[in-house]
Each structure stands twice: as C-alpha cells, then as structure tokens.
C-alpha cells in the first residue's frame, strides 16, 4: 500500500539586491587601472555561487541609480548610443528579475532611460511615477516572479522629490506621487488580483524621513521607506536605497507584523540578501523563517566570465577618457581653491563657459588634492 506524506512542502528563496551601483561595473579604476574592492563583476560571483546551491531559488533585483556616476555609463548613455546600452547588456547577462528606477536614472533623460527599458529582459518598476495624461504608471508598477511555484510580488517606488532637483523636460509626461499613498493602493491591488505568497517593496528612497527638515506628515516625503513599513500593511520585506547606507532591521508595521527593511552601500560595495523558508500547508505558502544579511563584495573575486564578456567596454572607455585634449604647462591643484584664486577652478570655469555659452559659471572643488 502506498503511503502519502503529510509533511508540508518546503521552499527556500534567496533575494539578492543591489542598489545605487552608479556605473560600478568593473573591478578596476578607469583612470589608474588599480584594483577596486567593488563592482557588479564581484556581485556576479556571489550570484553565480548562490544559484549553484541545491534546494534554493535566487531572485536578483536592483534598486536604481545605476546609469550615472562612472565614465562607462556616461559613454553608453551619451556617446555610443547606436548599440544596446552596456548597463542593459550586463543586467540581462546577470539575469536580473526586476529593477526599480532611481532619480539619477531619470536624470539621464528620456532618450537614455526609455531606450534602456526597451532593451532590458526584465521590467523596470516605479508605481508612483505616473503618466500625466492617463494616471497610469509610466514604468511598470509591480511584477510577479515565480520561483518553484512560489509567487513573489515586487512593488517598485521611486523617491517623489525628483521635481525638486531636475528640470521638467527630463521627466516630461510624468508626475511623482506620494510613496505611502501609492504603496497602500498597489499592495491592496496586488493582494486582491495576484494572490502572492511574498510581497517585496523595492523602493529607491531612504529610511530617514526627517532628512532635509521633513516630517512624517510632509507630503511626498523624499525618504518614506520607514513610514511605508510602519503604515502600509502587507509587506514582508522592503529594500531601500538612495541614501547609500547599510540597513538590516525589523520595523513594527501595522497589524502587529514586523517588516524586514534592508539597504546597502553604493557602488556595489555590498549586496543585501534575504533568506526565506516557506512551508506549504493547507494549500498556501507561509513564511516559516526570514533572515537578512549584508554581504561585502571585498570577499568576492571578480567573475571571470563577466570580465571576458564585457571587458572590451572598459578598454574602449579607457581609451576615450585618455584622449589628449590639451597641455597644462605647470602643476595645478584643487587645494588652492580653498584659500583663494585657483588656476584649477579657472580651468573648469573656462571649459563650462566655452561649451555651454552660459554667462556665469559655478564650480566647486570636490577634494583637496586633485
């Protein structure tokens, strides 16, 4: 006689999230050639290792601000635009399941981020960035990721403070709604229409809602992650970004349910990881255990397949930034700018005025000894 097991089925999920990568794709500095303890090439080694482990499924997510901050992404955003953007190529290769748009991604302008979205094999999310003419999300609001019959809902939100920083033509056709209001609407919608087993928030916004003299009552708060965790029921995990800080803590949410909130440092120095064990009982998946950890990329070697496949791009960009533009006949230093007249800053002013045809130039030295 055949015996039927009454033991509940078990599934293990590992969620890996990068955020604020800012073009840190390769493990060497584009100018000096020195090795860096950061980059997506190191993240790929972590991802490859975790995907090779038996009895677990991996979900790979990015939380925005990835196409600004390094000559490599500048080059593929504004110079070499007749080929697929390198960022999309890398993320497709790594097998990202979804990404949320960041404010610095919007900063690149419609031609850049619209092209990147069209070239990606995964959805870009931002539920609260809505079309001004229809009220529908300009990007995708959420996605459902299926892993071993477990349905994971990922809701994306972007900081609504973009109009404070960027001119309207950069984000034309969009308006940015309050994160708390948007999260409340979409979680209710997802629960009613998708019946997910896990709900993840992928929010390009920070934790400190008091930043820049804001309060919990400030409409369209720039960094409303903690407020969403505290006020909007339904989330199991929320990943934050934008503030470039490490977070791994439990927040008391509504209905006496704790929500795990995680974030990691910028430039792919770290990756946030959440380990879930789900048990299927009475026809439903329930989270049995949930633990968060922050993984430093210093412990990972650059993935050799990643480097072999995409190393040509860094070589090409290194040649681009190494072109001779002119000759400086004597040593100049940014240090002078902190104490008086500065040939270093004069050079920056002259370049900005010549290129832009502006009437006034503003510049600031960002370090003492450049």
C-alpha positions in Angstrom: 0.0 0.0 0.0 1.4 3.4 -1.0 2.0 5.9 1.8 1.2 9.6 1.3 3.4 12.0 3.3 1.5 14.5 5.4 4.6 16.7 5.8 4.3 20.2 4.5 6.4 21.1 1.4 9.3 23.5 1.9 10.9 26.0 -0.4 13.9 28.2 0.1 14.3 31.6 -1.5 17.3 33.9 -1.5 16.7 37.5 -2.5 19.8 39.4 -3.6 19.5 43.2 -4.1 22.0 45.7 -5.4 21.3 49.5 -5.2 23.0 52.8 -6.2 25.6 51.0 -8.3 26.3 54.3 -10.1 28.1 52.6 -13.0 30.4 50.5 -10.9 30.6 47.5 -13.3 34.3 46.6 -13.3 36.8 45.9 -10.6 39.5 48.3 -11.8 39.6 52.1 -11.8 39.0 53.5 -15.2 41.8 56.1 -14.8 44.5 54.5 -12.8 43.9 50.8 -13.6 44.1 50.0 -9.8 42.0 47.1 -8.5 38.8 48.1 -6.7 37.1 46.1 -4.0 33.7 46.8 -5.6 31.7 46.3 -8.8 28.9 44.2 -10.4 31.6 41.8 -11.6 32.0 40.8 -7.9 28.3 40.7 -7.4 28.1 38.3 -10.3 30.4 35.9 -8.5 28.1 35.9 -5.5 25.1 35.4 -7.7 26.7 32.5 -9.5 27.6 30.8 -6.3 24.2 31.2 -4.8 22.5 29.9 -7.9 24.7 26.8 -7.9 23.5 25.8 -4.4 20.8 23.0 -4.4 17.4 23.4 -2.8 17.2 27.2 -3.1 15.9 29.6 -5.7 17.5 33.0 -6.3 15.7 36.3 -7.0 18.0 39.1 -8.2 16.9 42.7 -8.0 18.3 46.2 -8.5 17.1 49.3 -6.7 18.0 52.1 -9.0 20.7 54.8 -9.7 22.8 52.6 -11.9 23.4 54.6 -15.1 25.1 57.7 -13.6 28.4 58.2 -11.8 31.1 56.5 -14.0 32.6 57.2 -17.4 31.4 53.8 -18.6 27.8 54.6 -18.2 28.3 58.2 -19.5 29.9 56.8 -22.6 27.0 54.4 -23.3 24.3 56.9 -22.4 25.6 59.9 -24.5 28.4 58.9 -26.8 28.0 55.3 -28.1 24.2 55.3 -28.4 23.9 53.2 -31.6 24.3 49.9 -29.7 22.4 48.5 -26.7 23.3 50.2 -23.5 26.0 48.4 -21.7 24.0 48.5 -18.5 21.2 46.6 -20.0 23.6 44.1 -21.5 25.2 43.4 -18.1 21.9 43.1 -16.3 20.5 40.8 -18.9 23.6 38.6 -18.6 23.4 38.5 -14.9 19.7 37.5 -15.0 18.1 40.3 -13.1 14.5 39.6 -12.4 13.4 43.2 -11.9 14.8 46.7 -11.2 13.4 50.0 -9.8 14.2 53.3 -11.5 16.2 55.8 -9.5 16.3 59.5 -9.6 19.8 59.5 -11.2 18.4 57.2 -13.9 15.7 59.7 -14.7 18.5 62.4 -14.7 19.9 60.8 -17.9 16.8 61.9 -19.8 14.1 60.2 -21.8 16.2 59.0 -24.8 18.5 57.2 -22.3 16.2 55.6 -19.8 13.4 54.8 -22.4 16.0 53.0 -24.5 17.4 51.1 -21.5 13.9 49.9 -20.6 13.2 48.7 -24.1 16.5 46.7 -24.2 16.1 45.0 -20.9 14.8 41.4 -20.5 13.2 42.3 -17.2 10.8 45.0 -16.0 11.7 48.4 -14.6 9.4 49.5 -11.8 8.1 52.7 -10.4 4.5 52.6 -9.4 4.3 56.2 -8.2 5.8 57.7 -11.4 2.6 58.1 -13.4 1.7 59.4 -16.8 0.2 62.9 -16.6 -2.4 62.2 -19.3 -3.6 58.8 -18.1 -2.7 58.5 -14.4 -1.2 55.0 -15.2 2.4 54.2 -14.2 4.9 55.4 -16.7 7.1 52.4 -15.9 5.7 49.1 -14.6 4.1 49.2 -11.2 5.0 45.7 -10.0 5.9 42.3 -11.2 5.2 38.7 -10.2 8.2 36.4 -10.0 7.5 32.7 -9.9 10.1 30.5 -8.2 9.3 26.8 -7.6 5.5 27.7 -7.6 6.1 30.4 -5.0 4.6 33.7 -6.2 6.8 36.7 -5.3 5.3 40.2 -5.8 7.8 43.0 -6.2 6.4 46.6 -6.0 8.7 49.4 -7.1 8.6 53.0 -5.9 10.8 56.0 -6.6 11.5 59.0 -4.4 8.9 61.6 -5.4 11.4 64.5 -4.8 12.7 64.5 -8.4 10.9 67.7 -9.4 13.0 69.5 -6.7 16.2 68.5 -8.5 15.6 68.0 -12.2 14.1 70.3 -14.9 10.7 69.2 -16.2 11.9 68.3 -19.7 13.9 65.5 -18.1 10.8 63.8 -16.7 8.2 65.2 -19.1 4.9 63.2 -19.2 5.3 62.1 -15.6 4.3 63.2 -12.2 5.5 61.6 -8.9 3.0 60.6 -6.3 3.4 60.2 -2.5 5.0 56.8 -1.6 2.7 56.0 1.3 -0.4 56.6 -0.8 0.9 54.7 -3.8 2.1 51.8 -1.7 -1.3 51.5 0.0 -3.2 51.4 -3.3 -0.9 48.9 -5.0 -0.5 46.5 -2.2 -4.3 46.2 -1.9 -4.5 45.8 -5.7 -1.8 43.1 -5.7 -3.3 41.1 -2.9 -6.7 41.2 -4.5 -5.6 40.4 -8.1 -2.4 38.4 -7.8 -2.7 36.4 -4.5 1.1 36.4 -3.9 2.9 34.4 -1.3 5.5 37.1 -0.6 5.3 40.8 -1.1 8.6 42.8 -1.5 9.0 46.5 -1.7 11.8 47.7 -3.9 12.0 51.4 -3.1 14.5 53.9 -4.4 14.2 56.1 -1.3 15.9 56.3 2.0 15.0 55.5 5.6 15.4 58.9 7.3 12.1 60.7 6.7 13.4 63.7 8.7 16.1 64.4 6.2 16.2 68.0 4.9 13.8 69.1 7.7 10.9 67.0 6.6 8.5 65.3 8.9 6.3 62.2 8.8 3.4 64.5 7.7 5.4 66.1 4.8 3.6 65.3 1.5 5.7 63.4 -1.0 8.4 62.8 1.6 11.7 62.1 -0.1 12.7 59.2 2.1 9.5 57.5 3.2 10.6 53.8 3.4 10.2 53.6 7.2 6.8 55.4 7.0 5.6 52.8 4.4 6.8 50.0 6.6 5.1 51.4 9.6 1.8 52.4 7.9 1.1 50.1 5.0 0.1 46.5 5.7 1.1 43.6 3.5 4.9 43.9 3.1 7.2 41.1 4.1 10.4 42.8 3.1 11.3 46.3 1.9 14.6 47.1 0.2 15.6 50.7 0.3 18.3 52.7 -1.5 19.1 56.3 -2.4 20.8 57.1 1.0 23.8 54.9 0.3 23.6 53.4 3.8 23.5 49.9 5.3 20.2 48.8 6.8 19.1 45.5 8.2 16.4 45.9 10.8 12.9 45.0 11.7 10.3 47.7 11.7 7.0 47.3 13.6 4.3 47.5 10.9 0.5 47.6 11.1 -1.4 44.6 12.4 1.4 43.8 14.8 3.5 42.4 11.9 7.2 43.1 11.7 8.7 44.1 8.3 12.3 43.4 7.4 13.9 46.6 5.9 17.3 46.3 4.2 19.6 48.5 2.2 23.3 48.5 1.2 26.1 50.9 0.4 26.6 52.4 -3.1 29.0 51.4 -6.0 28.3 47.7 -5.4 30.3 47.7 -2.2 27.7 45.4 -0.7 24.6 43.4 -1.6 21.6 43.0 0.6 20.4 39.4 1.0 17.2 37.9 2.5 16.8 34.2 3.1 13.3 32.9 3.3 12.0 29.5 4.1 8.4 28.9 3.1 6.2 25.9 4.1 3.1 24.9 2.1 0.3 23.9 4.4 -3.4 23.7 3.7 -2.8 24.8 0.1 -0.9 28.0 1.0 2.7 29.1 1.2 3.6 30.7 4.5 6.9 32.2 5.5 8.4 30.0 8.2 11.7 31.9 8.6 13.2 35.1 7.3 16.7 36.5 7.9 18.6 39.4 6.4 22.3 39.8 5.8 24.6 42.3 4.2 27.4 40.8 2.0 30.6 42.8 1.4 31.9 42.4 -2.1 35.5 42.5 -0.9 35.1 38.9 -0.1 34.2 38.1 -3.8 36.5 37.7 -6.7 35.5 39.3 -10.0 33.6 36.8 -12.1 36.0 35.8 -15.0 33.2 35.1 -17.5 31.8 38.6 -16.8 35.2 40.2 -17.4 35.8 38.2 -20.5 32.4 39.1 -22.0 32.3 42.8 -21.2 36.0 43.8 -20.6 36.1 45.3 -24.1 33.8 48.1 -22.9 36.2 49.3 -20.2 39.1 49.1 -22.6 37.2 51.3 -25.1 36.1 53.8 -22.5 39.6 54.0 -21.0 40.9 55.0 -24.4 38.1 57.5 -24.7 38.9 59.3 -21.4 42.6 59.1 -22.1 42.4 61.3 -25.3 44.7 64.3 -25.2 42.6 67.5 -25.0 45.3 70.0 -24.3 48.5 70.6 -22.4 49.0 72.1 -19.0 52.4 73.7 -18.7 52.6 73.6 -14.9 51.2 71.7 -12.0 47.8 72.9 -10.7 45.9 71.7 -7.7 42.4 72.0 -6.3 43.8 72.8 -2.9 44.4 76.4 -4.0 40.6 76.9 -4.4 40.1 76.5 -0.6 42.3 79.5 0.1 42.0 81.9 -2.8 42.5 82.2 -6.5 42.8 78.8 -8.3 44.0 78.0 -11.7 42.4 74.6 -11.3 38.9 76.1 -10.8 39.6 78.7 -13.5 40.1 75.9 -16.0 36.8 74.3 -15.0 35.0 77.7 -15.4 36.6 78.3 -18.8 35.6 74.8 -20.1 32.0 75.2 -18.8 31.6 78.7 -20.3 33.1 77.6 -23.7 30.9 74.5 -24.0 27.6 75.9 -22.7 27.8 79.5 -23.9 26.5 80.5 -20.5 27.0 83.9 -18.9 28.0 82.7 -15.5 29.8 79.5 -14.3 29.6 77.9 -10.9 32.0 75.2 -9.8 33.3 73.6 -6.6 36.4 71.6 -5.8 35.2 68.2 -4.6 38.5 67.2 -2.9 41.6 69.0 -1.5 44.3 67.4 -3.6 43.2 66.7 -7.2 
